[in-house]
Amino acid sequence: MTVTDLSQQLITVAAQAAADKLAHNIIAFDVSEVLSITDAFLIASANNDRQVKSIAEEIEEQLREKLDMKPVRREGEREGRWILLDYLDIVVHVQHSEERSFYSLDRLWKDCPELPLPEDALATRNRPEGADTDAAGNVTAPADNFGAEDYS
C-alpha cells in the first residue's frame, strides 16, 4: 500500500507552506505500510516557539484554501514546542529544533520511504539549524562561529 493521491497533495501543499515560513529540514515519510491510521507524516522544525506556531498556522491556512481541508485534531498549540495537525490522511509535526533533536522522529521513521516534496521544501535541508536567514531563506550568518578561524 502506498499513499493516496490526496495524501500526496496534502503533503505537497503542507510542505510548501512550511517552506514559505522558513521551516528547517522538511521531510515526509510514507508510513502507510506500517500504520493503519494515516498514510504519511510531514516533519518540519523551527528555532523558536513563535515560528513553530506561525508554520503550523500557515500549513492550516494553505490546506484550507487550496484543498478545503481542516485538521480533525490539533495539539500542542499552547506550548508551541511541538504542534501536531491531524488530517487523518496525513499527520503534520511542526517541532521546535530542540524537540526534534530529542524525539528524533526522523530516525524512528527512517526505514519508511520518503515522499517527493516541492523544491522549496527540499532546499530547507541545506539550511543549518540555528542559522540566520533572510526572507528568501538564504543563510546570512552561520549557526555558530566554529570553524570561522583557520587554526592550521
Backbone as a printed PyTorch tensor [residue, N CA C, xyz], in Angstrom:
tensor([[[  0.8430,  -1.1830,   0.0000],
         [  0.0000,   0.0000,   0.0000],
         [  0.8870,   1.2460,   0.0000]],

        [[  0.5220,   2.2200,  -0.7770],
         [  1.2610,   3.4820,  -0.8130],
         [  0.2980,   4.6240,  -0.5320]],

        [[  0.8490,   5.7980,  -0.4020],
         [ -0.0050,   6.9470,  -0.1140],
         [ -0.9660,   7.1980,  -1.2710]],

        [[ -2.1200,   7.7350,  -0.9330],
         [ -3.1130,   8.0710,  -1.9540],
         [ -2.7250,   9.3720,  -2.6400]],

        [[ -3.3520,   9.6610,  -3.7560],
         [ -3.1160,  10.9320,  -4.4450],
         [ -3.4830,  12.1090,  -3.5410]],

        [[ -4.5750,  11.9770,  -2.7870],
         [ -4.9720,  13.0460,  -1.8680],
         [ -3.9040,  13.2660,  -0.8040]],

        [[ -3.3700,  12.1940,  -0.2590],
         [ -2.3220,  12.3270,   0.7620],
         [ -1.1030,  13.0390,   0.1910]],

        [[ -0.7130,  12.6900,  -1.0320],
         [  0.4380,  13.3490,  -1.6520],
         [  0.1540,  14.8290,  -1.8960]],

        [[ -1.0740,  15.1510,  -2.3070],
         [ -1.4390,  16.5630,  -2.4830],
         [ -1.3440,  17.3090,  -1.1520]],

        [[ -1.8580,  16.7140,  -0.0970],
         [ -1.7950,  17.3350,   1.2300],
         [ -0.3470,  17.5610,   1.6510]],

        [[  0.4920,  16.5660,   1.4510],
         [  1.9140,  16.6790,   1.8060],
         [  2.5710,  17.8030,   1.0140]],

        [[  2.2950,  17.8750,  -0.2770],
         [  2.9130,  18.8830,  -1.1370],
         [  2.5210,  20.2960,  -0.6970]],

        [[  1.2380,  20.5200,  -0.4710],
         [  0.7680,  21.8490,  -0.0550],
         [  1.3190,  22.1940,   1.3260]],

        [[  1.2870,  21.2500,   2.2580],
         [  1.7720,  21.4950,   3.6120],
         [  3.2820,  21.7690,   3.6170]],

        [[  4.0370,  21.0190,   2.8320],
         [  5.4860,  21.2150,   2.7650],
         [  5.8300,  22.5780,   2.1780]],

        [[  5.1070,  22.9870,   1.1410],
         [  5.3550,  24.3030,   0.5510],
         [  5.0170,  25.4080,   1.5500]],

        [[  3.9160,  25.2530,   2.2720],
         [  3.5310,  26.2490,   3.2840],
         [  4.6030,  26.3500,   4.3660]],

        [[  5.1300,  25.2140,   4.8040],
         [  6.1850,  25.2220,   5.8220],
         [  7.4470,  25.9050,   5.2870]],

        [[  7.8020,  25.6090,   4.0450],
         [  8.9820,  26.2370,   3.4390],
         [  8.7840,  27.7440,   3.3070]],

        [[  7.5640,  28.1660,   2.9760],
         [  7.2760,  29.6000,   2.8480],
         [  7.4820,  30.3370,   4.1670]],

        [[  7.3100,  29.6390,   5.2790],
         [  7.5090,  30.2340,   6.6070],
         [  8.8830,  29.9030,   7.1800]],

        [[  9.8080,  29.4620,   6.3050],
         [ 11.2060,  29.2120,   6.6300],
         [ 11.4240,  28.0960,   7.6440]],

        [[ 10.6190,  27.0520,   7.5490],
         [ 10.8410,  25.8670,   8.3740],
         [ 12.1680,  25.2260,   7.9650]],

        [[ 12.7370,  24.4480,   8.8680],
         [ 14.0030,  23.7550,   8.6100],
         [ 13.7580,  22.2720,   8.4050]],

        [[ 14.5890,  21.6620,   7.5970],
         [ 14.6510,  20.2060,   7.4480],
         [ 13.2920,  19.5410,   7.2480]],

        [[ 12.5590,  20.0040,   6.2670],
         [ 11.2360,  19.4440,   5.9700],
         [ 11.4240,  18.0780,   5.3030]],

        [[ 10.6960,  17.1020,   5.8130],
         [ 10.7660,  15.7480,   5.2650],
         [  9.3980,  15.0930,   5.4200]],

        [[  9.0650,  14.2060,   4.5000],
         [  7.7940,  13.4740,   4.5660],
         [  8.0710,  11.9960,   4.3750]],

        [[  7.3760,  11.1870,   5.1590],
         [  7.5280,   9.7370,   5.0970],
         [  6.2020,   9.0810,   4.7560]],

        [[  6.2810,   8.0590,   3.9220],
         [  5.1310,   7.2040,   3.6220],
         [  5.0800,   6.1390,   4.7160]],

        [[  4.1330,   6.2760,   5.6370],
         [  4.0170,   5.3320,   6.7570],
         [  2.8420,   4.3800,   6.5600]],

        [[  2.2760,   4.3490,   5.3620],
         [  1.0710,   3.5580,   5.0910],
         [  1.2820,   2.0600,   5.2790]],

        [[  2.5040,   1.5950,   5.0760],
         [  2.7870,   0.1590,   5.2310],
         [  2.8410,  -0.2670,   6.6960]],

        [[  3.1980,   0.6530,   7.5820],
         [  3.4030,   0.2810,   8.9880],
         [  2.3200,   0.8180,   9.9270]],

        [[  1.5470,   1.7870,   9.4740],
         [  0.4640,   2.3400,  10.2890],
         [ -0.8480,   2.2610,   9.5300]],

        [[ -1.8880,   1.8980,  10.2100],
         [ -3.1950,   1.8470,   9.5510],
         [ -3.9940,   3.1300,   9.7790]],

        [[ -3.4980,   4.0080,  10.6450],
         [ -4.2640,   5.2110,  10.9960],
         [ -3.9970,   6.4060,  10.0940]],

        [[ -2.9160,   6.3820,   9.3280],
         [ -2.5860,   7.5000,   8.4440],
         [ -1.6720,   7.0160,   7.3260]],

        [[ -1.5900,   7.8090,   6.2630],
         [ -0.7320,   7.4650,   5.1260],
         [  0.6800,   8.0200,   5.2520]],

        [[  0.7820,   9.2500,   5.7930],
         [  2.0720,   9.9370,   5.7350],
         [  2.2730,  10.8800,   6.9120]],

        [[  3.5450,  11.0970,   7.2170],
         [  3.9570,  12.0940,   8.2060],
         [  4.7480,  13.1650,   7.4800]],

        [[  4.5080,  14.4140,   7.8550],
         [  5.3440,  15.5240,   7.4230],
         [  5.9700,  16.0790,   8.6840]],

        [[  7.2840,  16.2730,   8.6580],
         [  8.0010,  16.7990,   9.8180],
         [  8.7510,  18.0490,   9.3750]],

        [[  8.6260,  19.1040,  10.1870],
         [  9.3390,  20.3550,   9.9350],
         [  9.7300,  20.9380,  11.2840]],

        [[ 10.7490,  21.7700,  11.2920],
         [ 11.1660,  22.3600,  12.5600],
         [ 11.4820,  23.8370,  12.4100]],

        [[ 11.5660,  24.4890,  13.5740],
         [ 11.8730,  25.9140,  13.6520],
         [ 12.6840,  26.1620,  14.9130]],

        [[ 13.3150,  27.3320,  14.9670],
         [ 14.2080,  27.6330,  16.0800],
         [ 13.5440,  28.2610,  17.2980]],

        [[ 12.2880,  28.6910,  17.1710],
         [ 11.6340,  29.2800,  18.3350],
         [ 10.1390,  28.9680,  18.3190]],

        [[  9.5240,  29.1230,  19.4850],
         [  8.1120,  28.7640,  19.6570],
         [  7.2030,  29.5560,  18.7260]],

        [[  7.4970,  30.8340,  18.5760],
         [  6.6550,  31.6840,  17.7310],
         [  6.6740,  31.2270,  16.2750]],

        [[  7.8450,  30.8330,  15.7980],
         [  7.9340,  30.3640,  14.4130],
         [  7.2410,  29.0110,  14.2480]],

        [[  7.3260,  28.1480,  15.2670],
         [  6.6110,  26.8640,  15.2250],
         [  5.1250,  27.1340,  15.0250]],

        [[  4.5760,  28.0590,  15.8090],
         [  3.1470,  28.3940,  15.6920],
         [  2.8260,  28.9900,  14.3220]],

        [[  3.6910,  29.8670,  13.8440],
         [  3.4780,  30.5060,  12.5460],
         [  3.4680,  29.4820,  11.4070]],

        [[  4.3740,  28.5250,  11.4550],
         [  4.4370,  27.4870,  10.4260],
         [  3.1650,  26.6440,  10.4480]],

        [[  2.7470,  26.2290,  11.6420],
         [  1.5330,  25.4150,  11.7670],
         [  0.3080,  26.1730,  11.2580]],

        [[  0.2210,  27.4580,  11.5770],
         [ -0.9120,  28.2700,  11.1130],
         [ -0.9180,  28.3940,   9.5980]],

        [[  0.2580,  28.5730,   9.0020],
         [  0.3490,  28.6920,   7.5400],
         [ -0.0420,  27.3800,   6.8610]],

        [[  0.3860,  26.2730,   7.4160],
         [  0.0150,  24.9650,   6.8570],
         [ -1.4990,  24.8040,   6.9010]],

        [[ -2.0900,  25.1180,   8.0530],
         [ -3.5480,  25.0150,   8.1800],
         [ -4.2650,  25.9000,   7.1640]],

        [[ -3.8020,  27.1370,   7.0510],
         [ -4.4420,  28.0940,   6.1400],
         [ -4.3420,  27.6320,   4.6870]],

        [[ -3.1600,  27.1780,   4.2690],
         [ -2.9630,  26.7600,   2.8760],
         [ -3.7640,  25.4970,   2.5400]],

        [[ -3.8280,  24.5480,   3.4720],
         [ -4.6100,  23.3350,   3.2120],
         [ -6.0970,  23.6490,   3.1540]],

        [[ -6.5300,  24.6060,   3.9480],
         [ -7.9410,  25.0120,   3.9200],
         [ -8.2520,  25.7400,   2.6140]],

        [[ -7.3800,  26.6780,   2.2130],
         [ -7.6190,  27.4630,   0.9990],
         [ -7.4950,  26.6330,  -0.2810]],

        [[ -6.4580,  25.8130,  -0.3640],
         [ -6.1750,  25.1170,  -1.6170],
         [ -6.8880,  23.7830,  -1.7640]],

        [[ -7.1340,  23.0900,  -0.6520],
         [ -7.7350,  21.7550,  -0.7410],
         [ -9.0010,  21.6060,   0.0990]],

        [[ -9.4460,  22.7010,   0.7080],
         [-10.6480,  22.6980,   1.5390],
         [-10.5760,  21.6280,   2.6370]],

        [[ -9.4120,  21.5320,   3.2640],
         [ -9.1970,  20.5450,   4.3200],
         [ -8.9160,  21.2440,   5.6430]],

        [[ -9.5220,  20.7130,   6.7010],
         [ -9.2770,  21.2020,   8.0580],
         [ -8.7940,  20.0330,   8.9000]],

        [[ -7.9150,  20.2990,   9.8600],
         [ -7.4570,  19.1910,  10.7030],
         [ -8.5920,  18.6920,  11.5990]],

        [[ -8.6140,  17.3890,  11.8370],
         [ -9.6100,  16.8350,  12.7570],
         [ -9.1260,  16.9810,  14.1910]],

        [[ -7.8170,  17.1660,  14.3480],
         [ -7.2500,  17.3630,  15.6760],
         [ -6.0080,  18.2350,  15.5730]],

        [[ -5.8390,  19.0940,  16.5620],
         [ -4.6590,  19.9550,  16.6550],
         [ -4.1920,  19.9130,  18.0930]],

        [[ -2.9290,  19.6070,  18.3000],
         [ -2.3910,  19.5050,  19.6500],
         [ -1.0940,  20.2970,  19.7660]],

        [[ -0.8200,  20.7920,  20.9800],
         [  0.4470,  21.4330,  21.2700],
         [  0.5180,  22.9100,  21.0000]],

        [[ -0.5950,  23.5370,  20.6230],
         [ -0.5590,  24.9490,  20.2630],
         [ -0.1530,  25.8410,  21.4370]],

        [[ -0.6520,  25.5410,  22.6180],
         [ -0.3820,  26.3910,  23.7740],
         [  1.1110,  26.4900,  24.0620]],

        [[  1.7880,  25.3480,  24.0680],
         [  3.2130,  25.3490,  24.3800],
         [  4.0510,  25.8470,  23.2070]],

        [[  3.6350,  25.5170,  22.0040],
         [  4.3500,  25.9710,  20.8120],
         [  5.6820,  25.2830,  20.5930]],

        [[  5.8970,  24.1480,  21.2340],
         [  7.1530,  23.4250,  21.0720],
         [  7.0100,  22.2770,  20.0680]],

        [[  5.8040,  21.7390,  19.9730],
         [  5.5380,  20.6420,  19.0460],
         [  4.0490,  20.6920,  18.7400]],

        [[  3.7170,  21.1420,  17.5560],
         [  2.3110,  21.2140,  17.1560],
         [  2.0320,  20.0770,  16.1820]],

        [[  0.9940,  19.3350,  16.4900],
         [  0.5780,  18.2110,  15.6610],
         [ -0.7410,  18.5740,  15.0020]],

        [[ -0.7890,  18.4370,  13.6820],
         [ -2.0120,  18.6600,  12.9130],
         [ -2.4070,  17.3330,  12.2790]],

        [[ -3.5600,  16.8090,  12.6680],
         [ -4.0180,  15.5140,  12.1800],
         [ -5.1030,  15.7190,  11.1360]],

        [[ -4.7850,  15.3440,   9.8950],
         [ -5.7310,  15.4350,   8.7840],
         [ -6.2460,  14.0550,   8.3830]],

        [[ -6.0920,  13.0790,   9.2370],
         [ -6.4360,  11.6740,   9.0130],
         [ -5.5350,  11.0520,   7.9460]],

        [[ -5.5360,  11.5810,   6.7270],
         [ -4.6980,  11.0290,   5.6660],
         [ -3.2150,  11.3100,   5.9040]],

        [[ -2.9360,  12.4500,   6.5070],
         [ -1.5580,  12.8000,   6.8730],
         [ -1.5550,  13.3740,   8.2820]],

        [[ -0.3960,  13.3070,   8.9180],
         [ -0.1860,  13.9440,  10.2140],
         [  1.0330,  14.8430,  10.0620]],

        [[  0.8700,  16.1110,  10.4300],
         [  1.9390,  17.0910,  10.3260],
         [  2.5140,  17.3360,  11.7200]],

        [[  3.8380,  17.2630,  11.8250],
         [  4.5440,  17.5450,  13.0720],
         [  5.4070,  18.7760,  12.8320]],

        [[  5.1140,  19.8640,  13.5160],
         [  5.9670,  21.0520,  13.4690],
         [  6.6110,  21.1510,  14.8430]],

        [[  7.9160,  20.9860,  14.8930],
         [  8.6200,  20.8910,  16.1590],
         [  9.6660,  21.9850,  16.3220]],

        [[  9.8400,  22.4030,  17.5640],
         [ 10.9840,  23.2420,  17.9070],
         [ 12.2210,  22.3850,  17.6560]],

        [[ 13.3020,  22.9910,  17.2270],
         [ 14.5180,  22.2430,  16.8890],
         [ 14.9940,  21.3500,  18.0310]],

        [[ 14.8520,  21.8330,  19.2630],
         [ 15.2850,  21.0310,  20.4150],
         [ 14.4230,  19.7730,  20.5660]],

        [[ 13.1150,  19.9170,  20.3970],
         [ 12.2200,  18.7560,  20.4720],
         [ 12.5040,  17.7790,  19.3340]],

        [[ 12.7690,  18.3250,  18.1820],
         [ 13.0450,  17.4540,  17.0330],
         [ 14.2960,  16.6300,  17.2760]],

        [[ 15.2960,  17.2550,  17.8070],
         [ 16.5340,  16.5470,  18.1070],
         [ 16.3100,  15.4970,  19.2020]],

        [[ 15.5730,  15.8500,  20.2390],
         [ 15.3420,  14.9440,  21.3650],
         [ 14.4810,  13.7410,  20.9730]],

        [[ 13.3530,  13.9920,  20.3150],
         [ 12.4230,  12.9060,  19.9970],
         [ 12.8000,  12.1400,  18.7330]],

        [[ 13.5570,  12.7530,  17.8640],
         [ 14.1470,  12.0830,  16.7040],
         [ 13.1610,  11.2750,  15.8680]],

        [[ 12.0560,  11.9050,  15.4770],
         [ 11.0720,  11.2210,  14.6400],
         [ 11.6750,  10.7750,  13.3130]],

        [[ 12.6090,  11.5570,  12.8010],
         [ 13.2610,  11.2070,  11.5300],
         [ 13.9220,   9.8360,  11.6410]],

        [[ 14.5980,   9.6010,  12.7420],
         [ 15.2910,   8.3340,  12.9370],
         [ 14.2900,   7.1920,  13.1420]],

        [[ 13.2040,   7.4930,  13.8410],
         [ 12.1810,   6.4820,  14.1040],
         [ 11.5460,   5.9720,  12.8080]],

        [[ 11.3270,   6.8740,  11.8360],
         [ 10.6350,   6.5150,  10.6000],
         [ 11.5670,   6.3980,   9.4010]],

        [[ 12.8770,   6.3830,   9.6190],
         [ 13.8510,   6.3890,   8.5180],
         [ 13.7540,   5.1970,   7.5710]],

        [[ 13.1810,   4.1010,   8.0290],
         [ 13.0440,   2.9280,   7.1590],
         [ 11.8480,   3.0250,   6.2150]],

        [[ 11.0050,   4.0130,   6.4360],
         [  9.8550,   4.2390,   5.5550],
         [ 10.3030,   5.0780,   4.3580]],

        [[  9.6800,   4.8700,   3.2020],
         [ 10.0710,   5.6510,   2.0180],
         [  9.7730,   7.1450,   2.2040]],

        [[ 10.6920,   7.9580,   1.7050],
         [ 10.4520,   9.4030,   1.6930],
         [  9.5210,   9.7320,   0.5390]],

        [[  8.6970,  10.7580,   0.7520],
         [  7.7800,  11.2190,  -0.2910],
         [  8.3800,  12.4230,  -1.0090]],

        [[  8.0300,  12.5930,  -2.2770],
         [  8.5250,  13.7590,  -3.0090],
         [  7.9660,  15.0500,  -2.4160]],

        [[  8.8070,  16.0720,  -2.4200],
         [  8.4310,  17.3810,  -1.8790],
         [  8.7590,  18.4650,  -2.9050]],

        [[  8.1170,  19.6240,  -2.7720],
         [  8.4560,  20.7470,  -3.6600],
         [  9.9210,  21.1720,  -3.4680]],

        [[ 10.4830,  21.7770,  -4.4880],
         [ 11.8810,  22.2380,  -4.4540],
         [ 12.1810,  23.0940,  -3.2240]],

        [[ 11.2760,  24.0300,  -2.9060],
         [ 11.4980,  24.9180,  -1.7600],
         [ 11.6250,  24.1290,  -0.4640]],

        [[ 10.8420,  23.0810,  -0.3170],
         [ 10.8960,  22.2570,   0.8890],
         [ 12.1910,  21.4530,   0.9330]],

        [[ 12.6030,  20.9180,  -0.2080],
         [ 13.8650,  20.1680,  -0.2520],
         [ 15.0500,  21.0610,   0.0790]],

        [[ 14.9970,  22.3060,  -0.3330],
         [ 16.0930,  23.2410,  -0.0800],
         [ 16.2850,  23.5240,   1.4050]],

        [[ 15.2610,  23.2930,   2.2170],
         [ 15.3810,  23.5740,   3.6520],
         [ 16.3180,  22.5970,   4.3430]],

        [[ 16.6230,  21.4970,   3.7030],
         [ 17.5280,  20.5180,   4.3150],
         [ 18.9740,  20.9930,   4.2850]],

        [[ 19.2740,  21.9610,   3.4410],
         [ 20.6280,  22.5100,   3.3710],
         [ 20.8040,  23.7190,   4.2800]],

        [[ 19.7390,  24.1240,   4.9130],
         [ 19.7970,  25.2940,   5.7800],
         [ 20.1340,  24.8170,   7.1900]],

        [[ 21.2890,  25.1910,   7.7290],
         [ 21.6740,  24.6990,   9.0530],
         [ 20.7330,  25.1850,  10.1400]],

        [[ 20.4690,  24.3160,  11.1200],
         [ 19.6550,  24.7040,  12.2670],
         [ 20.3470,  25.8610,  12.9730]],

        [[ 19.6040,  26.8630,  13.3430],
         [ 20.1410,  27.9890,  14.1000],
         [ 20.7560,  29.0860,  13.2480]],

        [[ 20.8660,  28.8710,  11.9520],
         [ 21.4510,  29.8880,  11.0850],
         [ 20.4540,  31.0180,  10.8650]],

        [[ 20.9700,  32.2310,  10.7810],
         [ 20.1180,  33.3670,  10.4450],
         [ 19.8730,  33.3490,   8.9470]],

        [[ 18.6210,  33.6260,   8.5490],
         [ 18.2800,  33.6250,   7.1360],
         [ 17.5300,  34.8970,   6.7820]],

        [[ 17.5980,  35.2670,   5.5050],
         [ 16.8190,  36.4040,   5.0400],
         [ 15.4210,  35.9290,   4.6610]],

        [[ 14.5980,  36.8240,   4.1530],
         [ 13.2100,  36.4880,   3.8250],
         [ 13.1000,  35.3890,   2.7830]],

        [[ 14.1160,  35.2400,   1.9420],
         [ 14.1000,  34.2040,   0.9120],
         [ 14.6180,  32.8680,   1.4260]],

        [[ 15.0790,  32.8440,   2.6860],
         [ 15.5820,  31.6050,   3.2570],
         [ 17.0670,  31.3880,   3.0380]],

        [[ 17.7590,  32.3930,   2.4960],
         [ 19.1980,  32.2690,   2.2850],
         [ 19.9310,  32.5010,   3.6010]],

        [[ 20.9600,  31.7120,   3.8550],
         [ 21.7230,  31.8440,   5.0890],
         [ 22.5020,  33.1560,   5.0530]],

        [[ 22.3040,  33.9810,   6.0950],
         [ 23.0200,  35.2550,   6.1900],
         [ 24.1000,  35.2090,   7.2550]],

        [[ 23.9860,  34.2810,   8.2110],
         [ 25.0050,  34.1010,   9.2500],
         [ 24.9880,  32.6370,   9.6710]],

        [[ 26.1600,  32.0610,   9.8930],
         [ 26.1980,  30.6530,  10.2840],
         [ 25.5860,  30.4360,  11.6650]],

        [[ 25.2850,  29.1820,  11.9630],
         [ 24.6770,  28.8240,  13.2440],
         [ 25.6340,  29.0670,  14.3990]],

        [[ 26.9280,  28.9840,  14.1580],
         [ 27.9060,  29.2580,  15.2120],
         [ 29.1810,  29.7720,  14.5560]],

        [[ 30.1470,  30.1040,  15.3430],
         [ 31.3910,  30.6360,  14.7980],
         [ 32.4960,  29.6030,  14.7300]],

        [[ 32.1860,  28.3500,  15.0560],
         [ 33.1970,  27.3150,  14.9700],
         [ 33.6390,  27.1750,  13.5330]],

        [[ 34.9160,  27.0900,  13.3520],
         [ 35.4460,  26.9530,  12.0060],
         [ 35.5850,  28.2710,  11.2910]],

        [[ 35.2240,  29.3880,  11.9720],
         [ 35.3230,  30.6930,  11.3400],
         [ 36.7720,  31.1250,  11.2040]],

        [[ 37.6230,  30.5890,  12.0800],
         [ 39.0360,  30.9430,  12.0020],
         [ 39.8310,  29.7320,  11.5590]],

        [[ 40.9150,  29.9870,  10.9020],
         [ 41.7810,  28.8950,  10.4630],
         [ 42.8310,  28.6600,  11.5400]],

        [[ 42.8000,  27.4750,  12.1430],
         [ 43.7360,  27.1560,  13.2230],
         [ 44.9140,  26.3360,  12.7310]],

        [[ 45.0970,  26.1710,  11.4440],
         [ 46.2140,  25.3520,  10.9640],
         [ 47.4990,  26.1250,  10.8770]]])
